């Protein structure tokens, strides 16, 4: 009887081990993926702008907004930065003689505050108010961003101030205001 009990106990243990829950196991897979920049830096401005339909030669100054100017940063950088600069050509009419030219040193610019922003960045206007307007006789900072994280953008509507020389002649003056981004 003892042999039968031992045999029965061994058989019961064998059957129980067949129906026992399997022991838990784990295996890891190291996984990676790459995010690449969807784009770079770009600046968009109005294609053309008429600052005035008729300003008297004795008006002294002409003040008008240029229109929405936007920088888009699609580099997806961590702690990136960008700076938008602005320059101007001289403005001429007719043959562009001395009396038919308004020098770029007579053209001032102030960016004002951003009208819209997106993303994470510290956005800084080049000239926050009219009191800080700068002559475009040299390249000036229009707007900048620091501490950018991921994609971001800034839009502003800069103001152009033209000091009209006393000897300026009547005519339609043409010039180019150029924004660049780096």
Backbone as JSON Lines, residues from 0, in Angstrom:
{"i":0,"aa":"X","n":[0.81,-1.17,0.0],"ca":[0.0,0.0,0.0],"c":[0.86,1.25,0.0]}
{"i":1,"aa":"X","n":[1.94,1.16,0.68],"ca":[2.85,2.28,0.69],"c":[3.4,2.53,-0.68]}
{"i":2,"aa":"X","n":[3.76,1.51,-1.41],"ca":[4.28,1.66,-2.76],"c":[3.22,2.26,-3.65]}
{"i":3,"aa":"X","n":[2.01,1.87,-3.43],"ca":[0.93,2.41,-4.25],"c":[0.71,3.89,-3.93]}
{"i":4,"aa":"X","n":[0.83,4.26,-2.67],"ca":[0.66,5.67,-2.29],"c":[1.8,6.51,-2.85]}
{"i":5,"aa":"X","n":[3.0,6.01,-2.79],"ca":[4.16,6.75,-3.34],"c":[3.99,6.88,-4.84]}
{"i":6,"aa":"X","n":[3.6,5.82,-5.52],"ca":[3.41,5.85,-6.96],"c":[2.29,6.82,-7.31]}
{"i":7,"aa":"X","n":[1.24,6.82,-6.52],"ca":[0.11,7.73,-6.74],"c":[0.54,9.18,-6.5]}
{"i":8,"aa":"X","n":[1.38,9.45,-5.52],"ca":[1.86,10.79,-5.23],"c":[2.76,11.28,-6.36]}
{"i":9,"aa":"X","n":[3.61,10.41,-6.87],"ca":[4.51,10.79,-7.98],"c":[3.68,11.07,-9.22]}
{"i":10,"aa":"X","n":[2.7,10.25,-9.51],"ca":[1.84,10.43,-10.67],"c":[1.04,11.72,-10.54]}
{"i":11,"aa":"X","n":[0.54,12.04,-9.34],"ca":[-0.22,13.27,-9.1],"c":[0.64,14.5,-9.32]}
{"i":12,"aa":"X","n":[1.9,14.44,-8.89],"ca":[2.82,15.56,-9.07],"c":[3.1,15.77,-10.55]}
{"i":13,"aa":"X","n":[3.28,14.68,-11.27],"ca":[3.55,14.77,-12.71],"c":[2.36,15.38,-13.44]}
{"i":14,"aa":"X","n":[1.15,14.97,-13.09],"ca":[-0.07,15.5,-13.72],"c":[-0.23,16.97,-13.36]}
{"i":15,"aa":"X","n":[0.02,17.34,-12.12],"ca":[-0.12,18.73,-11.68],"c":[0.87,19.62,-12.42]}
{"i":16,"aa":"X","n":[2.08,19.13,-12.68],"ca":[3.06,19.95,-13.38],"c":[2.67,20.15,-14.83]}
{"i":17,"aa":"X","n":[1.91,19.24,-15.42],"ca":[1.43,19.41,-16.79],"c":[0.39,20.54,-16.88]}
{"i":18,"aa":"X","n":[-0.39,20.72,-15.84],"ca":[-1.45,21.72,-15.85],"c":[-1.09,23.0,-15.11]}
{"i":19,"aa":"X","n":[0.11,23.13,-14.6],"ca":[0.53,24.33,-13.87],"c":[0.72,25.49,-14.84]}
{"i":20,"aa":"X","n":[0.5,26.7,-14.38],"ca":[0.68,27.89,-15.2],"c":[2.16,28.05,-15.54]}
{"i":21,"aa":"X","n":[2.46,28.47,-16.78],"ca":[3.86,28.66,-17.14],"c":[4.44,29.85,-16.37]}
{"i":22,"aa":"X","n":[5.72,29.81,-16.14],"ca":[6.35,30.92,-15.42],"c":[6.45,32.13,-16.35]}
{"i":23,"aa":"X","n":[6.34,33.36,-15.8],"ca":[6.38,34.6,-16.6],"c":[7.79,34.86,-17.1]}
{"i":24,"aa":"X","n":[7.88,35.4,-18.33],"ca":[9.16,35.73,-18.92],"c":[9.02,37.08,-19.61]}
{"i":25,"aa":"X","n":[10.11,37.79,-19.78],"ca":[10.1,39.08,-20.47],"c":[11.31,39.16,-21.37]}
{"i":26,"aa":"X","n":[11.16,39.88,-22.47],"ca":[12.27,40.12,-23.38],"c":[12.13,41.55,-23.91]}
{"i":27,"aa":"X","n":[13.23,42.28,-23.97],"ca":[13.22,43.68,-24.39],"c":[13.65,43.81,-25.85]}
{"i":28,"aa":"X","n":[13.09,44.81,-26.52],"ca":[13.53,45.19,-27.86],"c":[13.93,46.65,-27.82]}
{"i":29,"aa":"X","n":[15.19,46.96,-28.04],"ca":[15.61,48.35,-28.13],"c":[15.03,48.92,-29.42]}
{"i":30,"aa":"X","n":[14.31,50.04,-29.32],"ca":[13.59,50.6,-30.45],"c":[13.98,52.05,-30.65]}
{"i":31,"aa":"X","n":[14.2,52.46,-31.89],"ca":[14.54,53.85,-32.2],"c":[13.76,54.32,-33.4]}
{"i":32,"aa":"X","n":[13.66,55.64,-33.53],"ca":[13.15,56.24,-34.76],"c":[13.78,57.61,-34.88]}
{"i":33,"aa":"X","n":[13.78,58.18,-36.09],"ca":[14.44,59.45,-36.37],"c":[13.39,60.47,-36.8]}
{"i":34,"aa":"X","n":[13.42,61.65,-36.17],"ca":[12.62,62.77,-36.64],"c":[13.56,63.69,-37.4]}
{"i":35,"aa":"X","n":[13.22,64.01,-38.62],"ca":[14.08,64.9,-39.41],"c":[13.35,66.22,-39.63]}
{"i":36,"aa":"X","n":[14.11,67.24,-39.91],"ca":[13.54,68.57,-40.12],"c":[12.63,68.54,-41.33]}
{"i":37,"aa":"X","n":[11.44,69.1,-41.17],"ca":[10.48,69.15,-42.27],"c":[10.83,70.28,-43.23]}
{"i":38,"aa":"X","n":[11.6,71.21,-42.79],"ca":[11.95,72.35,-43.63],"c":[13.02,73.18,-42.97]}
{"i":39,"aa":"X","n":[13.17,74.37,-43.42],"ca":[14.18,75.26,-42.9],"c":[13.55,76.55,-42.44]}
{"i":40,"aa":"X","n":[14.3,77.61,-42.59],"ca":[13.83,78.96,-42.27],"c":[13.31,79.61,-43.54]}
{"i":41,"aa":"X","n":[12.2,80.31,-43.43],"ca":[11.69,81.04,-44.59],"c":[11.07,82.35,-44.13]}
{"i":42,"aa":"X","n":[11.06,83.32,-45.02],"ca":[10.43,84.61,-44.75],"c":[9.48,84.91,-45.89]}
{"i":43,"aa":"X","n":[8.3,85.4,-45.55],"ca":[7.34,85.8,-46.58],"c":[6.91,87.24,-46.31]}
{"i":44,"aa":"X","n":[6.78,88.0,-47.4],"ca":[6.43,89.42,-47.34],"c":[5.43,89.71,-48.46]}
{"i":45,"aa":"X","n":[4.75,90.86,-48.39],"ca":[3.89,91.23,-49.51],"c":[4.74,91.37,-50.79]}
{"i":46,"aa":"X","n":[4.21,90.93,-51.92],"ca":[4.96,91.02,-53.18],"c":[5.18,92.47,-53.59]}
{"i":47,"aa":"X","n":[4.22,93.31,-53.3],"ca":[4.36,94.74,-53.6],"c":[3.47,95.52,-52.64]}
{"i":48,"aa":"X","n":[3.79,96.79,-52.49],"ca":[3.01,97.62,-51.58],"c":[3.09,99.07,-52.05]}
{"i":49,"aa":"X","n":[1.94,99.7,-52.2],"ca":[1.88,101.13,-52.47],"c":[1.72,101.83,-51.13]}
{"i":50,"aa":"X","n":[2.75,102.56,-50.73],"ca":[2.71,103.22,-49.42],"c":[1.78,104.42,-49.41]}
{"i":51,"aa":"X","n":[1.6,105.03,-50.58],"ca":[0.75,106.21,-50.65],"c":[0.23,106.38,-52.07]}
{"i":52,"aa":"X","n":[-1.01,106.8,-52.18],"ca":[-1.59,107.09,-53.5],"c":[-1.38,108.55,-53.87]}
{"i":53,"aa":"X","n":[-0.83,109.33,-52.97],"ca":[-0.58,110.74,-53.26],"c":[-0.2,111.5,-52.01]}
{"i":54,"aa":"X","n":[1.08,111.71,-51.84],"ca":[1.57,112.48,-50.7],"c":[2.2,113.75,-51.25]}
{"i":55,"aa":"X","n":[1.85,114.88,-50.7],"ca":[2.4,116.16,-51.17],"c":[3.9,116.21,-50.91]}
{"i":56,"aa":"X","n":[4.63,116.85,-51.83],"ca":[6.09,116.95,-51.67],"c":[6.48,117.75,-50.44]}
{"i":57,"aa":"X","n":[5.57,118.57,-49.93],"ca":[5.88,119.36,-48.73],"c":[5.33,118.72,-47.46]}
{"i":58,"aa":"X","n":[4.94,117.46,-47.52],"ca":[4.34,116.79,-46.36],"c":[5.36,116.53,-45.27]}
{"i":59,"aa":"X","n":[6.62,116.47,-45.61],"ca":[7.65,116.21,-44.6],"c":[7.94,114.72,-44.44]}
{"i":60,"aa":"X","n":[6.92,113.95,-44.13],"ca":[7.11,112.5,-43.99],"c":[5.9,111.75,-44.55]}
{"i":61,"aa":"X","n":[6.15,110.54,-44.87],"ca":[5.12,109.59,-45.3],"c":[5.27,108.38,-44.39]}
{"i":62,"aa":"X","n":[4.18,107.97,-43.74],"ca":[4.21,106.83,-42.83],"c":[3.15,105.82,-43.27]}
{"i":63,"aa":"X","n":[3.55,104.56,-43.44],"ca":[2.59,103.51,-43.84],"c":[3.11,102.15,-43.4]}
{"i":64,"aa":"X","n":[2.19,101.23,-43.18],"ca":[2.59,99.87,-42.83],"c":[2.86,99.08,-44.1]}
{"i":65,"aa":"X","n":[3.86,98.23,-44.04],"ca":[4.29,97.45,-45.19],"c":[3.38,96.26,-45.47]}
{"i":66,"aa":"X","n":[2.8,95.67,-44.42],"ca":[1.97,94.48,-44.57],"c":[2.58,93.31,-43.8]}
{"i":67,"aa":"X","n":[1.81,92.26,-43.68],"ca":[2.22,91.1,-42.89],"c":[3.55,90.53,-43.38]}
{"i":68,"aa":"X","n":[4.49,90.45,-42.46],"ca":[5.81,89.87,-42.71],"c":[5.94,88.69,-41.75]}
{"i":69,"aa":"X","n":[6.31,87.53,-42.28],"ca":[6.32,86.33,-41.44],"c":[7.59,85.52,-41.62]}
{"i":70,"aa":"X","n":[8.11,85.05,-40.51],"ca":[9.22,84.08,-40.51],"c":[8.65,82.76,-40.02]}
{"i":71,"aa":"X","n":[8.94,81.7,-40.76],"ca":[8.59,80.35,-40.33],"c":[9.88,79.57,-40.13]}
{"i":72,"aa":"X","n":[9.99,78.94,-38.97],"ca":[11.14,78.11,-38.63],"c":[10.64,76.68,-38.5]}
{"i":73,"aa":"X","n":[10.9,75.88,-39.52],"ca":[10.44,74.48,-39.54],"c":[11.61,73.51,-39.36]}
{"i":74,"aa":"X","n":[12.66,73.99,-38.69],"ca":[13.84,73.14,-38.48],"c":[13.67,72.18,-37.32]}
{"i":75,"aa":"X","n":[12.71,72.43,-36.43],"ca":[12.49,71.54,-35.29],"c":[13.67,71.51,-34.33]}
{"i":76,"aa":"X","n":[14.35,72.63,-34.18],"ca":[15.57,72.68,-33.35],"c":[15.26,72.71,-31.86]}
{"i":77,"aa":"X","n":[16.22,72.28,-31.09],"ca":[16.17,72.4,-29.64],"c":[17.1,73.54,-29.26]}
{"i":78,"aa":"X","n":[16.53,74.58,-28.66],"ca":[17.27,75.77,-28.27],"c":[17.94,76.44,-29.47]}
{"i":79,"aa":"X","n":[17.15,76.6,-30.54],"ca":[17.62,77.27,-31.75],"c":[17.41,78.77,-31.66]}
{"i":80,"aa":"X","n":[17.75,79.45,-32.74],"ca":[17.57,80.9,-32.82],"c":[17.52,81.3,-34.29]}
{"i":81,"aa":"X","n":[16.93,82.45,-34.54],"ca":[16.96,83.04,-35.88],"c":[16.89,84.56,-35.77]}
{"i":82,"aa":"X","n":[17.37,85.23,-36.82],"ca":[17.32,86.69,-36.88],"c":[16.89,87.1,-38.28]}
{"i":83,"aa":"X","n":[15.85,87.9,-38.35],"ca":[15.4,88.48,-39.63],"c":[15.98,89.88,-39.72]}
{"i":84,"aa":"X","n":[16.59,90.2,-40.87],"ca":[17.13,91.53,-41.08],"c":[16.39,92.21,-42.22]}
{"i":85,"aa":"X","n":[16.52,93.54,-42.29],"ca":[15.84,94.31,-43.31],"c":[16.81,95.33,-43.89]}
{"i":86,"aa":"X","n":[16.74,95.52,-45.2],"ca":[17.53,96.52,-45.91],"c":[16.63,97.23,-46.9]}
{"i":87,"aa":"X","n":[17.11,98.31,-47.45],"ca":[16.35,99.06,-48.44],"c":[17.27,99.55,-49.55]}
{"i":88,"aa":"X","n":[16.71,99.7,-50.72],"ca":[17.41,100.38,-51.81],"c":[17.02,101.86,-51.74]}
{"i":89,"aa":"X","n":[17.66,102.68,-52.55],"ca":[17.19,104.05,-52.72],"c":[15.88,103.99,-53.49]}
{"i":90,"aa":"X","n":[15.06,105.02,-53.35],"ca":[13.8,105.13,-54.09],"c":[13.98,106.18,-55.18]}
{"i":91,"aa":"X","n":[13.62,105.82,-56.42],"ca":[13.83,106.74,-57.54],"c":[12.58,106.89,-58.37]}
{"i":92,"aa":"X","n":[12.53,108.0,-59.09],"ca":[11.49,108.24,-60.08],"c":[12.18,108.79,-61.32]}
{"i":93,"aa":"X","n":[11.5,108.76,-62.45],"ca":[12.09,109.29,-63.69],"c":[13.41,108.64,-64.01]}
{"i":94,"aa":"X","n":[14.42,109.46,-64.27],"ca":[15.76,108.98,-64.63],"c":[16.61,108.68,-63.4]}
{"i":95,"aa":"X","n":[16.1,108.98,-62.19],"ca":[16.85,108.7,-60.98],"c":[17.97,109.7,-60.72]}
{"i":96,"aa":"X","n":[17.83,110.93,-61.24],"ca":[18.82,111.96,-60.95],"c":[18.77,112.3,-59.47]}
{"i":97,"aa":"X","n":[19.63,113.18,-59.03],"ca":[19.7,113.54,-57.61],"c":[18.35,114.01,-57.08]}
{"i":98,"aa":"X","n":[17.66,114.87,-57.82],"ca":[16.36,115.37,-57.37],"c":[15.25,114.33,-57.51]}
{"i":99,"aa":"X","n":[15.56,113.26,-58.23],"ca":[14.57,112.2,-58.45],"c":[14.9,110.95,-57.6]}
{"i":100,"aa":"X","n":[15.7,111.13,-56.57],"ca":[16.1,110.02,-55.71],"c":[15.86,110.39,-54.25]}
{"i":101,"aa":"X","n":[15.21,109.48,-53.54],"ca":[15.11,109.59,-52.08],"c":[15.99,108.48,-51.53]}
{"i":102,"aa":"X","n":[17.04,108.89,-50.87],"ca":[18.05,107.95,-50.36],"c":[17.46,107.0,-49.32]}
{"i":103,"aa":"X","n":[18.01,105.8,-49.28],"ca":[17.58,104.82,-48.28],"c":[17.83,105.32,-46.87]}
{"i":104,"aa":"X","n":[18.72,106.29,-46.7],"ca":[18.95,106.87,-45.37],"c":[17.75,107.71,-44.92]}
{"i":105,"aa":"X","n":[16.85,108.05,-45.85],"ca":[15.62,108.78,-45.52],"c":[14.46,107.82,-45.24]}
{"i":106,"aa":"X","n":[14.72,106.52,-45.32],"ca":[13.69,105.5,-45.1],"c":[13.95,104.84,-43.76]}
{"i":107,"aa":"X","n":[12.99,104.95,-42.84],"ca":[13.13,104.33,-41.52],"c":[12.14,103.17,-41.38]}
{"i":108,"aa":"X","n":[12.44,102.3,-40.44],"ca":[11.68,101.05,-40.26],"c":[11.51,100.8,-38.77]}
{"i":109,"aa":"X","n":[10.32,100.39,-38.41],"ca":[10.14,99.82,-37.07],"c":[9.16,98.67,-37.17]}
{"i":110,"aa":"X","n":[9.54,97.56,-36.55],"ca":[8.77,96.32,-36.68],"c":[7.49,96.32,-35.87]}
{"i":111,"aa":"X","n":[7.51,96.92,-34.69],"ca":[6.38,96.81,-33.79],"c":[6.36,95.41,-33.19]}
{"i":112,"aa":"X","n":[5.39,95.17,-32.34],"ca":[5.25,93.85,-31.7],"c":[4.72,92.83,-32.7]}
{"i":113,"aa":"X","n":[4.89,91.57,-32.38],"ca":[4.35,90.5,-33.22],"c":[2.84,90.57,-33.23]}
{"i":114,"aa":"X","n":[2.26,90.36,-34.41],"ca":[0.8,90.29,-34.53],"c":[0.31,88.86,-34.34]}
{"i":115,"aa":"X","n":[1.23,87.89,-34.51],"ca":[0.9,86.47,-34.29],"c":[2.22,85.71,-34.09]}
{"i":116,"aa":"X","n":[2.17,84.7,-33.24],"ca":[3.32,83.81,-33.04],"c":[2.81,82.39,-32.87]}
{"i":117,"aa":"X","n":[3.69,81.43,-33.09],"ca":[3.36,80.03,-32.81],"c":[4.61,79.34,-32.33]}
{"i":118,"aa":"X","n":[4.43,78.26,-31.61],"ca":[5.55,77.48,-31.11],"c":[6.14,78.05,-29.84]}
{"i":119,"aa":"X","n":[7.26,77.48,-29.44],"ca":[7.95,77.9,-28.23],"c":[9.21,78.65,-28.61]}
{"i":120,"aa":"X","n":[9.26,79.93,-28.24],"ca":[10.43,80.77,-28.52],"c":[10.26,82.09,-27.8]}
{"i":121,"aa":"X","n":[11.36,82.77,-27.59],"ca":[11.33,84.14,-27.09],"c":[11.44,85.03,-28.32]}
{"i":122,"aa":"X","n":[10.33,85.68,-28.69],"ca":[10.27,86.52,-29.88],"c":[10.59,87.96,-29.49]}
{"i":123,"aa":"X","n":[11.51,88.59,-30.24],"ca":[11.97,89.93,-29.89],"c":[11.86,90.84,-31.12]}
{"i":124,"aa":"X","n":[11.04,91.9,-31.05],"ca":[10.97,92.84,-32.17],"c":[12.27,93.63,-32.29]}
{"i":125,"aa":"X","n":[12.65,93.95,-33.5],"ca":[13.86,94.75,-33.71],"c":[13.68,96.17,-33.18]}
{"i":126,"aa":"X","n":[12.5,96.73,-33.39],"ca":[12.16,98.08,-32.94],"c":[10.71,98.02,-32.48]}
{"i":127,"aa":"X","n":[10.52,97.97,-31.2],"ca":[9.18,97.74,-30.65],"c":[8.23,98.93,-30.84]}
{"i":128,"aa":"X","n":[8.76,100.14,-30.88],"ca":[7.91,101.33,-30.99],"c":[8.45,102.29,-32.04]}
{"i":129,"aa":"X","n":[7.65,103.28,-32.41],"ca":[8.05,104.29,-33.38],"c":[9.27,105.06,-32.9]}
{"i":130,"aa":"X","n":[9.4,105.24,-31.61],"ca":[10.55,105.96,-31.06],"c":[11.87,105.24,-31.33]}
{"i":131,"aa":"X","n":[11.8,103.95,-31.62],"ca":[13.0,103.15,-31.86],"c":[13.25,102.89,-33.35]}
{"i":132,"aa":"X","n":[12.49,103.56,-34.23],"ca":[12.64,103.37,-35.68],"c":[14.09,103.62,-36.08]}
{"i":133,"aa":"X","n":[14.56,102.84,-37.07],"ca":[15.94,102.95,-37.54],"c":[15.98,103.2,-39.04]}
{"i":134,"aa":"X","n":[16.89,104.09,-39.44],"ca":[17.09,104.36,-40.87],"c":[17.64,103.12,-41.54]}
{"i":135,"aa":"X","n":[17.19,102.86,-42.75],"ca":[17.63,101.68,-43.49],"c":[18.87,101.98,-44.34]}
{"i":136,"aa":"X","n":[19.69,102.89,-43.87],"ca":[20.96,103.18,-44.54],"c":[21.93,102.01,-44.38]}
{"i":137,"aa":"X","n":[21.62,101.11,-43.45],"ca":[22.39,99.88,-43.23],"c":[21.41,98.77,-42.89]}
{"i":138,"aa":"X","n":[21.88,97.54,-42.92],"ca":[21.04,96.39,-42.55],"c":[20.66,96.5,-41.08]}
{"i":139,"aa":"X","n":[19.4,96.25,-40.78],"ca":[18.89,96.33,-39.4],"c":[18.21,95.02,-39.02]}
{"i":140,"aa":"X","n":[18.18,94.74,-37.72],"ca":[17.43,93.59,-37.24],"c":[15.95,93.95,-37.26]}
{"i":141,"aa":"X","n":[15.15,93.15,-37.95],"ca":[13.71,93.37,-38.01],"c":[13.0,92.62,-36.87]}
{"i":142,"aa":"X","n":[13.4,91.38,-36.64],"ca":[12.79,90.55,-35.61],"c":[13.75,89.41,-35.32]}
{"i":143,"aa":"X","n":[13.68,88.84,-34.13],"ca":[14.53,87.69,-33.82],"c":[13.82,86.77,-32.84]}
{"i":144,"aa":"X","n":[14.35,85.56,-32.75],"ca":[13.83,84.57,-31.81],"c":[15.01,83.83,-31.2]}
{"i":145,"aa":"X","n":[14.91,83.56,-29.91],"ca":[15.92,82.77,-29.21],"c":[15.2,81.68,-28.41]}
{"i":146,"aa":"X","n":[15.95,80.68,-28.02],"ca":[15.38,79.61,-27.2],"c":[14.27,78.86,-27.9]}
{"i":147,"aa":"X","n":[14.35,78.75,-29.23],"ca":[13.29,78.06,-29.96],"c":[13.33,76.57,-29.66]}
{"i":148,"aa":"X","n":[12.16,75.98,-29.53],"ca":[12.03,74.54,-29.31],"c":[11.0,74.05,-30.32]}
{"i":149,"aa":"X","n":[11.46,73.23,-31.27],"ca":[10.55,72.74,-32.29],"c":[10.24,73.83,-33.31]}
{"i":150,"aa":"X","n":[9.17,73.65,-34.05],"ca":[8.78,74.6,-35.08],"c":[8.15,75.84,-34.46]}
{"i":151,"aa":"X","n":[8.36,76.99,-35.08],"ca":[7.83,78.24,-34.56],"c":[7.67,79.25,-35.68]}
{"i":152,"aa":"X","n":[6.94,80.32,-35.42],"ca":[6.78,81.38,-36.42],"c":[6.45,82.69,-35.72]}
{"i":153,"aa":"X","n":[6.72,83.78,-36.43],"ca":[6.35,85.11,-35.95],"c":[5.88,85.93,-37.14]}
{"i":154,"aa":"X","n":[4.84,86.71,-36.93],"ca":[4.31,87.61,-37.95],"c":[4.26,89.0,-37.35]}
{"i":155,"aa":"X","n":[4.65,90.0,-38.13],"ca":[4.56,91.39,-37.69],"c":[4.21,92.25,-38.9]}
{"i":156,"aa":"X","n":[3.77,93.48,-38.65],"ca":[3.37,94.4,-39.71],"c":[4.21,95.67,-39.56]}
{"i":157,"aa":"X","n":[5.4,95.71,-40.17],"ca":[6.32,96.82,-39.96],"c":[5.81,98.14,-40.54]}
{"i":158,"aa":"X","n":[6.27,99.21,-39.93],"ca":[5.91,100.55,-40.4],"c":[7.13,101.16,-41.08]}
{"i":159,"aa":"X","n":[6.87,101.76,-42.25],"ca":[7.9,102.43,-43.03],"c":[7.64,103.94,-42.91]}
{"i":160,"aa":"X","n":[8.69,104.7,-42.62],"ca":[8.59,106.15,-42.52],"c":[9.59,106.73,-43.52]}
{"i":161,"aa":"X","n":[9.09,107.5,-44.48],"ca":[9.95,108.13,-45.48],"c":[10.01,109.62,-45.18]}
{"i":162,"aa":"X","n":[11.21,110.13,-44.95],"ca":[11.42,111.57,-44.79],"c":[11.59,112.15,-46.19]}
{"i":163,"aa":"X","n":[10.67,113.01,-46.58],"ca":[10.67,113.54,-47.94],"c":[11.59,114.77,-48.0]}
{"i":164,"aa":"X","n":[12.65,114.7,-48.81],"ca":[13.55,115.86,-48.91],"c":[12.83,117.06,-49.53]}
{"i":165,"aa":"X","n":[13.24,118.26,-49.13],"ca":[12.6,119.48,-49.64],"c":[12.76,119.61,-51.15]}
{"i":166,"aa":"X","n":[13.84,119.04,-51.72],"ca":[14.07,119.17,-53.16],"c":[13.53,117.98,-53.97]}
{"i":167,"aa":"X","n":[12.73,117.11,-53.35],"ca":[12.17,115.96,-54.07],"c":[11.17,116.46,-55.12]}
{"i":168,"aa":"X","n":[11.21,115.84,-56.29],"ca":[10.3,116.22,-57.37],"c":[9.09,115.29,-57.37]}
{"i":169,"aa":"X","n":[8.04,115.74,-58.01],"ca":[6.81,114.96,-58.13],"c":[7.08,113.71,-58.98]}
{"i":170,"aa":"X","n":[6.53,112.58,-58.58],"ca":[6.68,111.36,-59.36],"c":[6.32,110.14,-58.53]}
{"i":171,"aa":"X","n":[6.3,109.01,-59.18],"ca":[6.08,107.73,-58.51],"c":[7.45,107.13,-58.21]}
{"i":172,"aa":"X","n":[7.79,107.05,-56.94],"ca":[9.09,106.55,-56.52],"c":[9.02,105.05,-56.29]}
{"i":173,"aa":"X","n":[10.03,104.37,-56.78],"ca":[10.1,102.92,-56.63],"c":[11.41,102.51,-55.98]}
{"i":174,"aa":"X","n":[11.32,101.54,-55.12],"ca":[12.5,100.99,-54.46],"c":[12.15,99.61,-53.94]}
{"i":175,"aa":"X","n":[13.09,99.0,-53.25],"ca":[12.88,97.64,-52.74],"c":[13.29,97.57,-51.28]}
{"i":176,"aa":"X","n":[12.4,97.03,-50.48],"ca":[12.7,96.73,-49.08],"c":[12.83,95.21,-49.0]}
{"i":177,"aa":"X","n":[13.99,94.75,-48.51],"ca":[14.3,93.32,-48.52],"c":[14.45,92.79,-47.1]}
{"i":178,"aa":"X","n":[13.71,91.72,-46.8],"ca":[13.86,91.0,-45.53],"c":[14.63,89.72,-45.79]}
{"i":179,"aa":"X","n":[15.58,89.41,-44.93],"ca":[16.37,88.18,-45.02],"c":[16.31,87.46,-43.68]}
{"i":180,"aa":"X","n":[16.56,86.15,-43.72],"ca":[16.49,85.35,-42.49],"c":[17.72,84.46,-42.38]}
{"i":181,"aa":"X","n":[18.24,84.37,-41.19],"ca":[19.38,83.48,-40.94],"c":[19.29,82.98,-39.51]}
